[in-house]
Amino acid sequence: MTPQRSNIVAGPTALVDAVLANYQCGHCNSETTVALDANGTAHLLIHHDDGCPVLTGTLSAAPDIARAAQT
């Protein structure tokens, strides 16, 4: 089974927008996309490389999310 990881980013719109715009995994060349759900809420989709320790859950995405929020 392919690992699937999920992280929740919630807060003021400016914070969520910053994370959506600036997230970059520190461990792979991940690509990000944004999807809107049926309610119009934006969700960040992170497509990690195979074997990425964040994808497998070995390492947390929290430092990358914090870094994205600060820019």
N, C-alpha and C positions, 0 to 999 in steps of 0.2 A: 504494500500500500504506500502511495506517495505521501510524504509528510505534508501537512497543511498547518500553517501557523496563523494566528490572528492576533492583532493588537488593536486596542481601542484607544482612540484619541478623542477626548471630549473636552469641551470648554468654550470660552468665548470664540466667536467667529474668526477673529483675527489670529488667534492661536492655532485653530484648526487649519485655516488658510496657509499659515506659515509652514506647518508640518506638511501639508499636501504639496506645497511648492518646493520645499527644500530637503525632503527626506532622501537620504542616500545611505545604503547599508555600508558599514565600515569593514565588511568582511567579504563582499562579492560585488560584482558589477550589476546589481539588481536594477530592474527597470520599474518605474511606478506609473500607474494609470489611476484615473479617478472615475468612479462610477456613481451614478445617482440612483437611489432606491425609489420605490413607488411614492414616497413622501417628499422627494426632492432633497434628501439628506445626502451629502457627499461622503463617499467612502474611499479611502486610500487603498489601492491594491498594490502590493509589493510582490514582484515576481523575482524571487531570489534564484541564484544559480544553483544547480544540483550540487549537493554536498556542503552548501553554506551552513555554518554552525547556527545561524539564526533561524534558517528554514527548519533545521532538524530539532530546534529547541535546546541545543546545547548552550547557547549564549542568548542573552536577552536583547531585544531591540530597544530597550529603554534608553541607553546612551545615545543611540542614533536619533531617536525621537526627540530627546532633550536638545541635542545639537541642532536639529532642524527647527525647533521652536524658538531658539535663541537668535536665529539669523533674520 
